Amino acid sequence: MSIVFNFVVIVIVFLIAYWWSNQGFFSGLLHMLAVIIAGAMTFSIWEYLVYDLALGNTGGFDYYLPGLSFVLLFIGILLLLRVGTDQLIDENLKVHPAIDLVGGFSTGAVAGIIAVGMMLIGSGFIQRPHEFLGYKGYGREKVGNANIGQVGDPIWLPADKLTTTFYEWASITGLRPDIGNTPLRQYNPEMYKQGFAPAGYSRG
């Protein structure tokens, strides 16, 4: 059972949404945009940083570098963006209290889902026992098979899937790469499954 895991995911997203509902719609909107940009930059930089630059030649740390670098890169970029926006825009925009409450909660919820989704995607690439707080994630049909399927119960709030789907969509629309580069949707589809489905793990 993955009840604890599901509870943790939902509570974190709710707390983030609740926090920004108290900060107001404008502040929540700025934070949501910062989270979206930080996620996009992480997807753009991460694989090149870890694999193309051969930073994975670190001995035993190779088991942790891909996942940790993904998480730390996202957090680092988000912090820089937040500090930058706080310096440039030091005052909140006054709107109706109801708009502040609903808008802040909505933008906070979006930011929370993406942030938690990025954490889940990154954690999937960290070498550890396949089951985590009762959640098993995904597995291959058989060892060495490229087909990946759900193992056990799915997440009630699939933040990792929602996040990946959003950036896949963005990669062929507003955040489409320059001509000649392959969008995330074609280059690395369903990335949320990959970390939780190691090559040596079988659904059977």
C-alpha positions in Angstrom: 0.0 0.0 0.0 1.2 3.5 -0.9 -1.2 5.4 1.4 1.7 7.2 3.3 3.4 8.2 0.0 0.1 9.5 -1.4 -0.7 11.4 1.8 2.8 13.1 1.8 2.4 14.2 -1.9 -1.1 15.6 -1.4 -0.2 17.4 1.9 2.9 19.0 0.4 1.0 20.3 -2.6 -1.9 21.6 -0.4 0.5 23.3 2.0 2.2 25.1 -0.9 -1.1 26.2 -2.3 -2.3 27.3 1.1 0.9 29.3 1.7 0.4 31.2 -1.6 -3.3 31.8 -1.0 -2.2 33.8 2.0 0.5 35.7 0.0 -1.9 36.8 -2.7 -2.6 36.2 -6.3 0.2 38.4 -7.7 2.9 36.8 -5.5 1.5 33.4 -6.3 1.6 34.1 -10.0 5.2 35.3 -9.9 6.2 32.2 -8.0 4.3 29.9 -10.4 6.1 31.5 -13.4 9.4 31.1 -11.6 8.7 27.4 -11.0 7.7 26.8 -14.6 10.8 28.5 -15.9 13.1 26.7 -13.4 11.6 23.4 -14.5 12.1 24.1 -18.2 15.7 25.2 -17.6 16.3 22.0 -15.6 15.0 19.8 -18.4 17.1 21.7 -20.9 20.4 21.6 -18.9 20.3 18.4 -16.8 21.0 15.7 -19.3 23.8 17.7 -21.0 25.3 18.5 -17.6 25.3 14.9 -16.3 25.9 12.8 -19.4 27.4 14.9 -22.3 29.9 16.5 -20.0 30.7 13.1 -18.5 30.1 14.3 -14.9 29.0 10.8 -14.2 32.5 9.4 -13.8 32.5 9.8 -10.0 32.8 6.2 -8.9 30.2 5.1 -6.4 28.5 8.6 -6.5 27.3 7.7 -10.1 24.3 6.0 -8.4 23.2 9.4 -6.9 24.5 12.0 -9.3 21.7 12.0 -12.0 18.9 12.3 -9.5 20.6 14.7 -7.1 21.8 16.9 -9.9 18.3 17.1 -11.3 16.8 18.1 -7.9 19.6 20.5 -7.0 19.6 22.1 -10.4 15.9 22.8 -10.2 16.1 24.2 -6.6 19.1 26.3 -7.5 17.5 27.9 -10.5 14.3 28.5 -8.7 16.1 30.2 -5.8 17.9 32.5 -8.2 14.7 33.4 -10.0 12.9 34.0 -6.7 15.7 36.3 -5.4 15.7 38.1 -8.7 11.9 38.7 -8.8 11.9 39.7 -5.2 14.6 42.3 -5.9 12.9 43.7 -9.0 9.4 43.6 -7.7 9.4 44.5 -4.0 5.7 45.3 -3.6 2.6 43.2 -3.9 -0.3 44.1 -6.3 -3.5 44.9 -4.4 -6.5 43.1 -5.7 -9.9 42.0 -4.2 -9.4 39.7 -1.2 -11.4 36.9 -2.9 -9.2 37.1 -6.0 -6.1 37.0 -3.8 -7.4 33.9 -2.0 -8.6 31.9 -5.0 -5.9 33.1 -7.4 -3.1 32.6 -4.8 -4.4 29.1 -4.0 -4.7 28.2 -7.7 -1.3 29.4 -8.8 0.2 27.9 -5.6 -1.4 24.6 -6.4 0.1 24.6 -10.0 3.5 25.6 -8.6 3.2 22.9 -5.9 2.3 20.2 -8.4 5.2 21.1 -10.7 7.7 21.4 -7.8 6.6 18.1 -6.3 6.6 16.5 -9.7 10.2 17.7 -10.3 11.2 16.2 -7.0 9.6 12.9 -7.8 11.2 12.8 -11.2 14.7 13.6 -9.8 14.3 11.1 -6.9 13.5 8.4 -9.4 17.0 8.7 -10.8 18.6 8.2 -7.4 19.8 4.6 -6.7 17.7 3.2 -3.8 15.3 0.4 -3.1 12.6 0.3 -5.8 9.8 0.6 -3.2 9.6 3.9 -1.4 7.0 4.5 1.4 4.9 1.8 -0.2 5.1 3.2 -3.7 6.7 1.1 -6.4 6.4 3.3 -9.4 7.1 1.6 -12.7 8.8 -1.5 -14.1 9.7 -3.1 -17.4 7.7 -6.0 -18.7 10.8 -8.1 -18.4 14.5 -7.4 -17.8 15.9 -5.6 -20.8 12.5 -4.7 -22.3 11.9 -1.1 -23.3 8.2 -1.3 -22.4 7.5 0.3 -19.0 4.3 -0.2 -17.0 2.8 0.7 -13.6 3.8 -1.5 -10.7 1.3 -1.6 -7.8 -1.1 1.3 -7.1 -0.7 4.6 -9.0 -0.3 7.9 -7.2 -3.6 9.6 -6.3 -2.1 13.0 -7.4 0.3 12.0 -10.2 2.4 15.2 -9.9 5.3 13.6 -11.8 3.1 12.6 -14.7 1.4 15.9 -14.8 4.7 17.8 -14.7 6.2 15.7 -17.5 3.0 16.0 -19.6 3.0 19.8 -19.2 6.7 20.2 -20.3 6.2 17.8 -23.2 3.3 20.0 -24.3 5.3 23.1 -23.7 8.2 21.7 -25.8 6.1 21.7 -28.9 4.3 25.0 -28.3 5.5 28.0 -26.4 8.8 26.5 -25.2 9.6 24.8 -28.5 13.4 24.6 -29.0 15.2 26.2 -31.9 15.0 24.6 -35.4 17.1 21.5 -35.5 16.7 20.6 -31.8 14.3 17.8 -30.8 11.4 18.7 -28.4 11.3 16.9 -25.1 8.0 15.2 -26.2 9.9 13.3 -29.0 13.4 13.2 -27.5 12.7 11.9 -24.0 9.0 11.0 -23.7 7.4 10.0 -20.4 10.5 10.8 -18.4 8.6 10.4 -15.2 8.6 6.6 -15.7 12.3 6.2 -16.5 13.9 6.7 -13.1 11.4 4.5 -11.3 11.9 1.7 -13.9 15.5 0.7 -13.7 16.8 -1.7 -16.4 17.3 -4.5 -13.9 13.8 -4.4 -12.4 11.0 -6.5 -13.9 7.3 -6.3 -13.3 7.1 -10.0 -13.3 
